[in-house]
């Protein structure tokens, strides 16, 4: 026969043992002495407490708002002289070339992509270097103060940087 069928037959013959009279009386006595209302399944009333993480978050937001407002107020605190009706001095020696010159009014450089291209060995170096490629857009703006005309030039550029790596 199969070993599992023998084991199954033996397990079917097993029956639980009857509890002793001493155990039954101890359980009855413990139930009789127990208070009427006992917490069941670990359900306990939740205590009311202040959540400190919300308080610190609120204080942090308030401090940040204060710093932003203080920065804005300090920018506008420059005293301006009252406007008076006066004409600027007219120079009799102004030349048309100087009046029509463009003056640089704005220069911006925006890096919009930087990527690490890994390690490599340069031609004249025994140590590895890391190649980092940066792509930028530069914008220059010139303005003619007398006519108000402006010229804006924007062009992309790419920079490859070789950074030496030591200790490898």
C-alpha positions in Angstrom: 0.0 0.0 0.0 0.8 3.6 -0.3 2.6 5.3 2.7 0.3 8.3 2.5 -2.8 6.1 2.8 -1.4 4.5 5.9 -0.6 7.9 7.4 -4.2 9.1 6.5 -5.7 6.1 8.3 -3.6 6.8 11.4 -4.6 10.5 11.4 -8.3 9.6 11.2 -8.0 7.5 14.4 -6.6 10.4 16.4 -9.1 12.2 18.7 -8.6 15.2 21.0 -7.9 14.5 24.7 -10.6 15.5 27.2 -9.5 18.5 29.4 -8.9 17.8 33.0 -11.4 18.9 35.7 -8.7 21.1 37.3 -8.3 23.1 34.0 -12.1 23.5 33.6 -12.5 24.9 37.1 -9.6 27.3 36.7 -11.1 28.7 33.5 -14.5 29.1 35.1 -13.0 30.9 38.1 -11.0 33.3 35.9 -14.1 34.1 33.8 -16.1 34.8 36.9 -13.5 37.1 38.4 -12.9 39.0 35.1 -14.4 42.6 35.0 -17.6 43.0 32.9 -16.1 45.2 30.2 -12.8 44.0 28.7 -11.2 45.4 25.6 -11.5 42.9 22.9 -9.3 42.4 19.8 -6.9 45.1 20.9 -9.4 47.9 20.2 -8.3 50.8 22.4 -9.6 54.4 22.4 -7.3 56.7 20.4 -5.9 59.5 22.5 -6.1 63.1 21.2 -2.7 64.4 20.5 -1.3 67.3 18.5 0.5 66.1 15.4 3.9 67.8 15.6 4.7 67.1 12.0 1.9 69.4 10.8 3.0 72.1 13.3 6.6 72.0 12.0 5.4 72.0 8.4 3.2 75.1 9.1 6.1 76.9 10.8 8.4 76.1 7.9 5.9 77.5 5.4 5.4 80.6 7.4 9.2 81.2 7.7 9.6 80.7 3.9 6.7 83.2 3.2 8.3 85.7 5.6 11.7 85.4 3.9 10.1 85.8 0.5 8.2 88.9 1.6 11.2 90.3 3.3 13.2 89.9 0.1 10.5 91.6 -1.9 10.4 94.5 0.5 14.1 95.0 0.5 14.1 95.2 -3.3 11.6 98.0 -3.2 13.2 100.0 -0.4 15.3 102.1 -2.8 14.3 105.8 -2.3 13.6 107.7 -5.4 14.0 111.4 -5.7 10.8 113.2 -6.5 10.4 113.9 -10.2 11.0 117.5 -11.2 10.4 119.2 -14.5 13.8 119.6 -15.9 15.4 119.0 -19.3 18.6 117.1 -19.6 21.5 119.2 -20.8 21.8 119.2 -24.5 25.3 118.6 -25.8 26.1 120.7 -28.8 28.8 118.3 -29.9 26.7 115.1 -30.3 27.5 113.3 -33.5 25.0 111.1 -35.4 27.3 108.1 -35.1 27.1 108.2 -31.2 23.4 108.8 -31.1 22.7 105.8 -33.3 24.9 103.3 -31.5 23.6 100.0 -30.1 24.4 99.3 -26.4 24.4 95.8 -25.0 21.4 95.5 -22.7 21.1 91.8 -22.0 23.2 88.7 -22.1 21.9 85.3 -21.0 23.2 81.8 -21.2 20.9 78.9 -20.5 22.3 75.3 -20.1 19.5 73.0 -21.2 21.3 69.7 -21.4 24.3 68.3 -19.6 25.3 64.7 -19.9 28.2 62.5 -18.6 29.6 60.5 -21.5 31.8 58.3 -19.3 35.5 57.7 -18.9 38.0 57.7 -21.7 41.7 58.0 -22.2 42.8 61.2 -23.9 45.6 61.0 -26.6 48.3 62.5 -24.5 47.3 61.3 -21.0 48.0 58.0 -19.2 45.1 58.7 -16.7 41.5 58.4 -17.5 39.3 61.5 -18.0 35.6 62.0 -17.7 33.9 63.7 -20.7 31.0 65.9 -19.9 29.0 67.5 -22.8 26.9 70.6 -22.1 24.5 72.2 -24.6 23.6 75.8 -24.1 21.7 78.6 -25.7 23.2 82.1 -25.6 21.1 85.2 -26.2 22.5 88.7 -26.6 20.4 91.8 -26.9 21.5 95.3 -28.0 19.3 98.4 -27.6 19.6 101.9 -29.1 18.7 104.3 -26.3 17.8 107.2 -28.6 15.5 105.3 -31.0 14.4 102.4 -28.8 15.3 99.9 -31.5 16.6 96.6 -30.4 18.5 93.6 -31.9 18.4 90.2 -30.4 20.7 87.3 -31.4 20.3 83.8 -30.1 22.5 80.8 -31.0 23.1 77.3 -29.6 26.6 76.2 -28.4 28.1 73.0 -27.2 30.9 72.6 -24.7 32.9 69.4 -24.1 34.8 69.3 -20.9 37.5 66.7 -20.0 37.8 66.3 -16.2 40.8 64.4 -15.0 40.0 61.4 -12.7 42.6 60.5 -10.0 42.9 57.4 -8.0 41.7 54.9 -10.5 
